[in-house]
């Protein structure tokens, strides 16, 4: 039809006449089928096929193999290949489908139900009457392989039970620093899975349990176990009450009630601190939130040879002040040769940090493990339950300190500043500054029961008066106490104190 249209039209353009040609073709009676293609339906297509191809016996065709039969595939031989080598594949396949073509073709799959590409004729297949004729296949089918299933474990249930019994015999602690019930249990931080497996092998010398299998059982059967303590800075009051509860004495029930009350106080303080930090970060707020904490003593030089165990090291102090609304930390650093670490030093560090203009807001809330401000509120967390940002900062410093060697105090400056990649830490060298002798000069705190106070506030409108609370409730009343000595004012001028010389004992044992 196309060539007739090309000849009549004198051109080879056919796009514009394609629809007409297809329509004419489908509505023309074909000589082979004696029917128009548009008249062919699903009902008459099979009878039409039989009448057209009478030499094919499609309906009554007999096949040699059935679906599900196990067969082998014929191997292709090269011209000079040895004749005594096997003619059929050692791997056995399964017939998954029979295609009634001329000749009949078979579609196969392996024992992992993976389809084999292409079809095979009857002459290319051989029925396998003995699937386990080859020893290798028999072994693989018993143990399994990577394509079918996971390999059968060489360890028995007795080995599993022995590992579980060994792990259950290890002493463990539970977390009792919160009211929330948890199944989490803690093993000694000195242990790990490698040490447990080593001890297991020493205890059961005849056992062939590998480290990999021991670790698999530990992680799968004991997900509640961990190799760390719930907290490094624990609460001694919680520890005491927890021991009394476990002793099952007459006071155990009373200790349980005291523990719940103590935990409620700790949770209330933590919730109040989180609320203050979130509110301080909102736009338009008029107060800043500070959290302060003193890091554990840092020693220099950090040498590890045996002589260091008998020599005195220089003690260095680091006071962290974290500004919650800006998410920045300021590290006030000094060593024992400059000053001690008493109330005057802490107050001087805070005053030095605030005088740097770290915030322009007029109200200040200070959380602890308190010039230009109208009010300062100083809040205390429950001992042992502090979750200050300073603790997280100290963890980064301690981690970095293990990777760097500090020989002099200035080296610790580099350790602190390189502890975070974001540059959140700023180091203030207090050795170059003067300390303000605040407590000895102007304050008299004899009438303040400071051990029970959890919330302190000073107001610019009431100089010399300390407002205190003994709980974090917003409706609790304030208690007023005058704390200035007679004849003293609130002016905090700097007065330089003498440097603290290193003691003679340390001088004699200095490196």
C-alpha positions as a printed NumPy array, in Angstrom:
array([[  0.   ,   0.   ,   0.   ],
       [  2.774,   2.446,   0.858],
       [  4.605,   1.92 ,  -2.434],
       [  1.373,   2.38 ,  -4.367],
       [  0.796,   5.681,  -2.522],
       [  4.402,   6.762,  -3.21 ],
       [  4.028,   6.014,  -6.902],
       [  0.724,   7.861,  -7.245],
       [  1.888,  10.842,  -5.205],
       [  5.361,  11.086,  -6.653],
       [  6.943,  11.558,  -3.207],
       [  8.035,   9.58 ,  -0.185],
       [  6.142,  11.496,   2.488],
       [  3.977,   9.065,   4.409],
       [  3.249,  10.623,   7.816],
       [  0.131,  12.447,   6.636],
       [ -1.349,   9.302,   5.   ],
       [ -0.453,   6.784,   7.73 ],
       [ -3.858,   6.845,   9.473],
       [ -5.68 ,   6.233,   6.181],
       [ -3.401,   3.345,   5.233],
       [ -3.794,   1.607,   8.64 ],
       [ -7.566,   2.038,   8.533],
       [ -7.744,   0.617,   5.004],
       [ -5.498,  -2.328,   5.945],
       [ -7.621,  -3.287,   8.969],
       [-10.845,  -3.146,   6.931],
       [ -9.576,  -5.217,   3.991],
       [-10.293,  -8.987,   3.776],
       [ -7.037, -10.96 ,   3.892],
       [ -6.618, -13.936,   1.596],
       [ -5.029, -16.121,   4.285],
       [ -7.589, -15.638,   7.023],
       [-10.5  , -14.709,   4.707],
       [-11.455, -12.142,   7.321],
       [-10.89 ,  -8.475,   8.081],
       [ -8.443,  -7.864,  10.995],
       [-11.041,  -5.711,  12.768],
       [-13.344,  -8.767,  12.914],
       [-10.85 , -10.88 ,  14.899],
       [-11.812, -11.245,  18.606],
       [-10.637, -13.237,  21.593],
       [-13.371, -15.806,  20.976],
       [-12.463, -16.684,  17.381],
       [ -8.701, -16.176,  17.403],
       [ -7.884, -19.786,  18.399],
       [-10.145, -21.367,  15.748],
       [ -8.731, -18.933,  13.209],
       [ -5.203, -20.028,  14.171],
       [ -6.11 , -23.715,  13.751],
       [ -7.624, -23.152,  10.31 ],
       [ -4.62 , -21.165,   9.164],
       [ -1.848, -23.441,  10.565],
       [ -3.413, -26.883,  10.256],
       [ -0.075, -28.728,  10.552],
       [  0.379, -27.617,  14.214],
       [ -1.215, -29.66 ,  16.983],
       [ -1.403, -26.897,  19.552],
       [ -4.171, -28.172,  21.801],
       [ -3.066, -31.813,  21.947],
       [  0.712, -31.256,  21.968],
       [  2.504, -33.74 ,  24.27 ],
       [  5.517, -32.46 ,  26.244],
       [  8.395, -34.549,  27.547],
       [  8.802, -32.628,  30.831],
       [  6.308, -31.191,  33.299],
       [  6.38 , -28.026,  35.382],
       [  8.396, -28.698,  38.547],
       [ 10.66 , -31.393,  37.058],
       [ 14.362, -31.275,  37.971],
       [ 16.61 , -31.198,  34.916],
       [ 20.2  , -30.676,  33.869],
       [ 21.363, -28.533,  30.937],
       [ 23.483, -29.874,  28.076],
       [ 27.031, -28.518,  27.961],
       [ 28.444, -26.928,  24.807],
       [ 31.54 , -28.731,  23.561],
       [ 34.448, -27.223,  21.698],
       [ 35.934, -28.969,  18.641],
       [ 38.842, -30.651,  20.452],
       [ 37.326, -31.05 ,  23.919],
       [ 37.795, -34.406,  25.662],
       [ 34.899, -36.761,  25.116],
       [ 34.953, -38.348,  28.552],
       [ 34.051, -35.109,  30.377],
       [ 30.427, -34.805,  31.579],
       [ 27.919, -33.753,  28.936],
       [ 25.445, -32.251,  31.395],
       [ 25.673, -29.535,  34.027],
       [ 26.303, -30.52 ,  37.622],
       [ 23.817, -27.909,  38.824],
       [ 20.166, -28.927,  38.812],
       [ 17.414, -26.608,  37.598],
       [ 13.631, -26.635,  37.864],
       [ 11.144, -26.2  ,  35.007],
       [  8.924, -23.251,  35.854],
       [  6.952, -22.838,  32.591],
       [  6.297, -24.65 ,  29.285],
       [  5.96 , -22.539,  26.144],
       [  3.899, -24.299,  23.429],
       [  5.937, -23.102,  20.496],
       [  7.255, -25.069,  17.529],
       [  9.303, -26.804,  18.807],
       [  8.326, -26.68 ,  22.504],
       [ 10.581, -24.55 ,  24.717],
       [ 11.031, -24.691,  28.481],
       [ 11.73 , -21.847,  30.918],
       [ 13.901, -22.728,  33.935],
       [ 14.776, -21.46 ,  37.405],
       [ 17.437, -22.465,  39.917],
       [ 16.813, -23.763,  43.43 ],
       [ 16.879, -20.18 ,  44.762],
       [ 13.819, -19.411,  42.559],
       [ 15.945, -17.166,  40.344],
       [ 14.771, -17.22 ,  36.732],
       [ 17.24 , -18.386,  34.054],
       [ 17.395, -16.124,  31.012],
       [ 16.187, -17.655,  27.719],
       [ 14.412, -20.887,  26.8  ],
       [ 15.638, -24.463,  26.244],
       [ 14.552, -27.207,  23.83 ],
       [ 13.849, -30.801,  24.901],
       [ 17.134, -32.013,  23.387],
       [ 19.063, -29.596,  25.628],
       [ 17.539, -30.939,  28.85 ],
       [ 17.935, -34.168,  30.799],
       [ 15.655, -35.17 ,  33.617],
       [ 17.545, -35.657,  36.886],
       [ 16.209, -38.737,  38.694],
       [ 18.713, -38.382,  41.577],
       [ 19.018, -34.712,  42.675],
       [ 21.799, -35.58 ,  45.146],
       [ 23.934, -37.522,  42.704],
       [ 26.882, -35.239,  43.337],
       [ 28.396, -35.117,  46.817],
       [ 29.044, -31.354,  46.675],
       [ 25.393, -30.678,  45.93 ],
       [ 24.341, -32.919,  48.782],
       [ 26.575, -31.08 ,  51.262],
       [ 25.491, -27.644,  50.038],
       [ 21.83 , -28.579,  50.241],
       [ 22.235, -29.654,  53.863],
       [ 24.256, -26.638,  54.972],
       [ 22.753, -24.11 ,  52.585],
       [ 24.551, -21.554,  50.452],
       [ 24.533, -17.791,  49.944],
       [ 21.976, -17.947,  47.138],
       [ 19.386, -20.113,  48.897],
       [ 19.548, -19.537,  52.62 ],
       [ 21.876, -18.507,  55.408],
       [ 24.553, -20.994,  56.299],
       [ 23.732, -23.401,  59.064],
       [ 25.484, -22.434,  62.265],
       [ 28.12 , -24.783,  63.586],
       [ 27.214, -23.781,  67.154],
       [ 24.49 , -25.607,  69.047],
       [ 21.766, -24.455,  71.39 ],
       [ 23.98 , -25.596,  74.255],
       [ 26.592, -23.033,  73.173],
       [ 23.952, -20.308,  73.076],
       [ 22.677, -21.243,  76.531],
       [ 26.229, -21.277,  77.912],
       [ 26.903, -17.759,  76.566],
       [ 23.632, -16.424,  78.013],
       [ 24.419, -18.008,  81.372],
       [ 27.861, -16.403,  81.377],
       [ 26.502, -12.928,  80.531],
       [ 23.759, -13.204,  83.158],
       [ 26.385, -13.942,  85.813],
       [ 28.077, -10.54 ,  85.314],
       [ 27.153,  -7.911,  87.965],
       [ 25.212,  -4.943,  86.637],
       [ 23.629,  -1.717,  87.816],
       [ 20.32 ,  -0.075,  86.985],
       [ 19.615,   3.614,  86.583],
       [ 17.889,   5.1  ,  89.625],
       [ 18.407,   8.806,  88.946],
       [ 14.999,   9.328,  87.368],
       [ 11.418,   8.312,  88.069],
       [ 10.959,   6.989,  84.53 ],
       [ 10.936,   3.181,  84.513],
       [ 13.557,   1.703,  82.215],
       [ 14.929,  -1.779,  81.582],
       [ 18.361,  -0.361,  80.787],
       [ 21.171,  -2.   ,  82.76 ],
       [ 24.816,  -1.034,  82.95 ],
       [ 27.942,  -3.176,  83.153],
       [ 31.261,  -1.928,  84.433],
       [ 32.848,   0.694,  82.132],
       [ 36.096,  -1.287,  82.354],
       [ 34.487,  -4.134,  80.391],
       [ 33.739,  -4.621,  76.71 ],
       [ 32.598,  -7.52 ,  74.522],
       [ 36.18 ,  -8.472,  73.671],
       [ 37.117,  -8.795,  77.365],
       [ 33.939, -10.748,  78.117],
       [ 34.703, -13.217,  75.327],
       [ 38.298, -13.584,  76.514],
       [ 37.097, -14.336,  80.054],
       [ 34.531, -16.784,  78.635],
       [ 37.238, -18.737,  76.79 ],
       [ 39.395, -18.842,  79.929],
       [ 36.435, -20.091,  81.972],
       [ 35.314, -22.672,  79.395],
       [ 38.567, -23.746,  77.776],
       [ 36.902, -26.58 ,  75.81 ],
       [ 34.424, -24.247,  74.115],
       [ 34.952, -23.321,  70.452],
       [ 32.743, -20.22 ,  70.57 ],
       [ 34.243, -17.444,  68.446],
       [ 34.267, -13.742,  69.245],
       [ 31.905, -13.047,  66.334],
       [ 29.308, -15.534,  67.596],
       [ 29.665, -14.306,  71.205],
       [ 29.108, -10.714,  70.062],
       [ 26.085, -11.77 ,  68.   ],
       [ 24.436, -13.411,  71.026],
       [ 25.261, -10.436,  73.27 ],
       [ 23.734,  -7.852,  70.918],
       [ 20.706,  -9.96 ,  69.994],
       [ 19.711, -11.408,  73.384],
       [ 20.804,  -8.543,  75.663],
       [ 19.791,  -5.243,  74.015],
       [ 19.233,  -3.646,  77.426],
       [ 22.887,  -3.992,  78.486],
       [ 25.397,  -1.181,  78.083],
       [ 29.061,  -0.714,  79.017],
       [ 28.72 ,   2.698,  80.659],
       [ 27.397,   4.126,  83.862],
       [ 24.142,   6.102,  83.726],
       [ 26.042,   9.182,  84.913],
       [ 29.633,   9.944,  85.854],
       [ 28.66 ,  12.653,  88.358],
       [ 26.101,  10.706,  90.366],
       [ 23.88 ,  11.872,  93.19 ],
       [ 25.053,  10.617,  96.586],
       [ 21.553,  11.057,  98.043],
       [ 20.091,   8.834,  95.289],
       [ 22.834,   6.249,  95.866],
       [ 22.129,   6.193,  99.593],
       [ 18.355,   5.78 ,  99.193],
       [ 18.78 ,   3.174,  96.494],
       [ 20.974,   1.068,  98.799],
       [ 18.364,   1.325, 101.553],
       [ 15.629,   0.198,  99.157],
       [ 17.639,  -2.821,  98.003],
       [ 18.397,  -3.798, 101.615],
       [ 14.672,  -4.622, 102.195],
       [ 14.664,  -3.248, 105.725],
       [ 11.897,  -1.544, 107.684],
       [ 12.934,   1.797, 106.198],
       [ 12.855,   0.621, 102.572],
       [  9.324,   1.919, 101.911],
       [ 10.117,   5.282, 103.473],
       [ 13.323,   5.497, 101.422],
       [ 11.343,   4.774,  98.251],
       [  9.015,   7.719,  98.945],
       [ 11.973,   9.996,  99.698],
       [ 13.625,   8.947,  96.442],
       [ 10.496,   9.756,  94.415],
       [ 10.216,  13.175,  96.074],
       [ 13.898,  13.869,  95.443],
       [ 13.57 ,  12.871,  91.783],
       [ 10.529,  15.124,  91.344],
       [ 12.557,  18.069,  92.628],
       [ 15.391,  17.249,  90.227],
       [ 13.027,  16.946,  87.26 ],
       [ 11.304,  20.216,  88.164],
       [ 14.649,  22.033,  88.244],
       [ 15.756,  20.548,  84.916],
       [ 12.432,  21.409,  83.263],
       [ 12.656,  24.982,  84.546],
       [ 16.17 ,  25.365,  83.114],
       [ 15.143,  24.026,  79.688],
       [ 12.144,  26.357,  79.658],
       [ 14.354,  29.367,  80.459],
       [ 16.806,  28.508,  77.665],
       [ 14.052,  28.059,  75.069],
       [ 12.341,  31.321,  76.053],
       [ 15.643,  33.236,  75.965],
       [ 16.154,  32.185,  72.33 ],
       [ 12.799,  33.608,  71.225],
       [ 12.888,  36.976,  69.448],
       [ 12.022,  39.937,  71.644],
       [ 12.939,  38.335,  74.978],
       [ 14.554,  40.635,  77.539],
       [ 16.678,  38.147,  79.471],
       [ 19.713,  35.932,  78.866],
       [ 20.406,  32.524,  80.399],
       [ 23.865,  31.567,  81.655],
       [ 24.977,  28.188,  82.939],
       [ 28.21 ,  27.868,  84.894],
       [ 30.305,  24.941,  86.026],
       [ 33.895,  24.236,  87.014],
       [ 35.628,  21.44 ,  85.134],
       [ 37.575,  18.767,  86.957],
       [ 41.189,  19.709,  87.569],
       [ 43.431,  19.544,  84.494],
       [ 47.043,  18.536,  85.1  ],
       [ 50.143,  19.392,  83.084],
       [ 52.387,  17.995,  81.767],
       [ 50.399,  15.017,  80.458],
       [ 53.232,  12.505,  80.338],
       [ 52.67 ,   8.771,  80.731],
       [ 56.042,   7.353,  81.778],
       [ 56.328,   5.686,  85.182],
       [ 58.181,   8.573,  86.849],
       [ 55.072,  10.736,  86.46 ],
       [ 53.275,   8.585,  89.027],
       [ 55.635,   9.893,  91.718],
       [ 55.958,  13.542,  90.637],
       [ 53.571,  16.422,  91.296],
       [ 51.864,  18.087,  88.344],
       [ 50.587,  21.63 ,  87.981],
       [ 46.837,  21.921,  88.627],
       [ 44.884,  24.018,  86.113],
       [ 41.303,  25.241,  86.535],
       [ 38.68 ,  25.894,  83.854],
       [ 35.372,  27.644,  84.592],
       [ 32.841,  27.353,  81.761],
       [ 30.17 ,  30.01 ,  81.239],
       [ 27.645,  29.013,  78.572],
       [ 25.322,  31.624,  77.054],
       [ 22.14 ,  29.717,  76.207],
       [ 20.502,  32.2  ,  73.834],
       [ 23.677,  32.509,  71.701],
       [ 24.874,  28.907,  72.16 ],
       [ 28.424,  30.051,  72.943],
       [ 30.79 ,  29.061,  75.739],
       [ 33.46 ,  31.146,  77.455],
       [ 36.288,  29.329,  79.269],
       [ 38.017,  31.204,  82.11 ],
       [ 41.369,  29.487,  82.596],
       [ 44.037,  29.812,  85.324],
       [ 46.381,  27.582,  87.308],
       [ 47.203,  27.098,  90.977],
       [ 50.224,  29.373,  90.73 ],
       [ 47.877,  32.299,  89.996],
       [ 45.061,  31.704,  92.458],
       [ 42.864,  29.087,  94.063],
       [ 39.344,  28.124,  93.046],
       [ 37.161,  29.661,  95.72 ],
       [ 34.125,  31.938,  95.657],
       [ 36.15 ,  35.062,  94.835],
       [ 37.76 ,  33.416,  91.805],
       [ 34.402,  32.191,  90.468],
       [ 32.8  ,  35.609,  91.013],
       [ 35.735,  37.336,  89.322],
       [ 35.455,  35.041,  86.288],
       [ 31.736,  35.733,  85.988],
       [ 32.269,  39.473,  86.358],
       [ 35.073,  39.386,  83.785],
       [ 32.876,  37.519,  81.3  ],
       [ 29.896,  39.849,  81.739],
       [ 32.052,  42.969,  81.413],
       [ 33.07 ,  41.792,  77.926],
       [ 29.566,  42.655,  76.749],
       [ 28.533,  39.136,  75.756],
       [ 24.875,  40.217,  75.908],
       [ 22.946,  43.485,  75.681],
       [ 19.859,  42.242,  77.516],
       [ 19.09 ,  43.805,  80.895],
       [ 17.953,  40.695,  82.782],
       [ 20.084,  37.66 ,  83.535],
       [ 19.254,  34.126,  84.715],
       [ 22.21 ,  32.046,  85.884],
       [ 22.016,  28.281,  86.324],
       [ 24.718,  26.417,  88.251],
       [ 25.679,  22.626,  89.077],
       [ 24.615,  33.616,  89.48 ],
       [ 26.664,  46.247,  86.443],
       [ 24.676,  46.443,  83.562],
       [ 21.769,  44.196,  84.534],
       [ 18.563,  45.328,  86.214],
       [ 17.888,  41.885,  87.725],
       [ 19.966,  38.739,  88.089],
       [ 18.297,  35.426,  88.966],
       [ 20.529,  32.641,  90.176],
       [ 19.017,  29.117,  90.065],
       [ 20.46 ,  25.829,  91.329],
       [ 19.94 ,  22.329,  90.011],
       [ 19.736,  19.32 ,  92.333],
       [ 23.199,  17.955,  93.086],
       [ 24.018,  14.918,  90.962],
       [ 21.164,  15.627,  88.545],
       [ 22.664,  18.591,  86.689],
       [ 22.354,  18.536,  82.917],
       [ 24.129,  21.781,  82.114],
       [ 25.461,  22.585,  78.672],
       [ 28.807,  23.038,  80.429],
       [ 28.928,  19.282,  81.076],
       [ 28.624,  18.621,  77.343],
       [ 31.367,  21.16 ,  76.656],
       [ 33.635,  19.5  ,  79.23 ],
       [ 33.064,  16.122,  77.548],
       [ 34.348,  17.563,  74.261],
       [ 37.41 ,  18.984,  76.02 ],
       [ 38.196,  15.694,  77.787],
       [ 37.861,  13.808,  74.501],
       [ 40.217,  16.225,  72.761],
       [ 42.651,  16.148,  75.689],
       [ 43.19 ,  12.419,  75.147],
       [ 44.383,  13.136,  71.605],
       [ 46.724,  16.064,  72.351],
       [ 49.673,  16.305,  74.727],
       [ 49.802,  19.388,  76.967],
       [ 53.15 ,  20.281,  78.534],
       [ 52.372,  23.786,  79.86 ],
       [ 49.096,  25.602,  80.702],
       [ 49.171,  27.448,  77.367],
       [ 48.934,  24.087,  75.59 ],
       [ 45.604,  23.518,  77.306],
       [ 44.341,  26.708,  75.643],
       [ 44.848,  25.024,  72.273],
       [ 43.163,  21.862,  73.524],
       [ 40.062,  23.813,  74.582],
       [ 39.783,  25.902,  71.418],
       [ 40.287,  22.89 ,  69.114],
       [ 37.676,  20.788,  70.931],
       [ 34.923,  21.969,  68.564],
       [ 35.021,  22.655,  64.837],
       [ 32.454,  25.465,  65.073],
       [ 34.661,  27.722,  67.222],
       [ 32.102,  27.975,  70.032],
       [ 34.768,  28.085,  72.763],
       [ 36.533,  31.31 ,  73.715],
       [ 39.381,  31.113,  76.248],
       [ 39.88 ,  33.939,  78.771],
       [ 43.295,  33.763,  80.429],
       [ 42.594,  34.805,  84.016],
       [ 46.316,  34.698,  84.848],
       [ 46.702,  38.088,  83.128],
       [ 43.808,  39.704,  85.034],
       [ 43.113,  40.878,  88.541],
       [ 40.79 ,  39.098,  90.908],
       [ 38.062,  40.899,  92.769],
       [ 37.952,  40.111,  96.496],
       [ 34.169,  40.404,  96.653],
       [ 33.218,  38.004,  99.402],
       [ 35.761,  39.169, 101.985],
       [ 35.179,  42.871, 101.306],
       [ 31.438,  43.481, 101.223],
       [ 29.327,  40.358, 101.82 ],
       [ 27.931,  38.834, 105.005],
       [ 26.004,  35.629, 104.285],
       [ 25.566,  34.305, 107.824],
       [ 21.788,  34.812, 107.745],
       [ 21.359,  33.053, 104.376],
       [ 20.698,  29.311, 104.625],
       [ 22.53 ,  28.771, 101.361],
       [ 22.439,  24.95 , 101.496],
       [ 18.636,  24.922, 101.095],
       [ 18.374,  27.755,  98.571],
       [ 17.585,  26.809,  94.943],
       [ 16.736,  30.252,  93.508],
       [ 18.503,  33.581,  94.19 ],
       [ 17.599,  36.979,  92.759],
       [ 19.249,  40.389,  93.064],
       [ 17.434,  43.525,  91.927],
       [ 18.862,  46.867,  90.92 ],
       [ 15.996,  48.571,  92.756],
       [ 16.953,  46.856,  96.044],
       [ 20.76 ,  47.053,  96.413],
       [ 22.254,  44.936,  99.159],
       [ 19.182,  42.674,  99.429],
       [ 19.225,  38.997,  98.467],
       [ 15.899,  37.387,  97.461],
       [ 15.856,  33.603,  97.924],
       [ 13.545,  30.606,  97.365],
       [ 13.795,  27.019,  98.53 ],
       [ 11.903,  25.514,  95.54 ],
       [ 11.372,  26.253,  91.84 ],
       [  7.635,  26.906,  92.068],
       [  6.702,  30.234,  90.389],
       [  4.14 ,  30.96 ,  93.144],
       [  6.539,  30.39 ,  96.051],
       [  7.209,  33.592,  98.064],
       [ 10.578,  35.36 ,  98.062],
       [ 12.573,  35.693, 101.275],
       [ 14.509,  38.955, 101.673],
       [ 17.926,  39.033, 103.393],
       [ 20.362,  41.948, 103.716],
       [ 23.863,  40.724, 102.852],
       [ 26.03 ,  43.876, 102.796],
       [ 28.442,  44.564, 105.613],
       [ 28.052,  47.802, 107.522],
       [ 29.389,  50.792, 105.65 ],
       [ 29.788,  48.86 , 102.372],
       [ 28.166,  49.528,  98.985],
       [ 27.505,  47.397,  95.912],
       [ 30.343,  48.928,  93.894],
       [ 32.515,  46.014,  92.708],
       [ 35.845,  47.659,  92.053],
       [ 38.763,  45.413,  91.261],
       [ 41.307,  44.956,  93.985],
       [ 44.316,  42.925,  93.049],
       [ 45.119,  40.054,  95.365],
       [ 48.556,  38.544,  95.724],
       [ 49.43 ,  35.613,  93.517],
       [ 49.178,  32.208,  95.125],
       [ 52.711,  30.79 ,  95.129],
       [ 53.209,  27.114,  94.509],
       [ 53.713,  25.326,  97.821],
       [ 57.149,  24.198,  98.945],
       [ 56.012,  20.584,  98.803],
       [ 55.16 ,  20.883,  95.131],
       [ 58.311,  22.89 ,  94.48 ],
       [ 60.385,  20.013,  95.84 ],
       [ 58.557,  17.448,  93.705],
       [ 58.274,  19.519,  90.544],
       [ 59.421,  17.882,  87.328]])
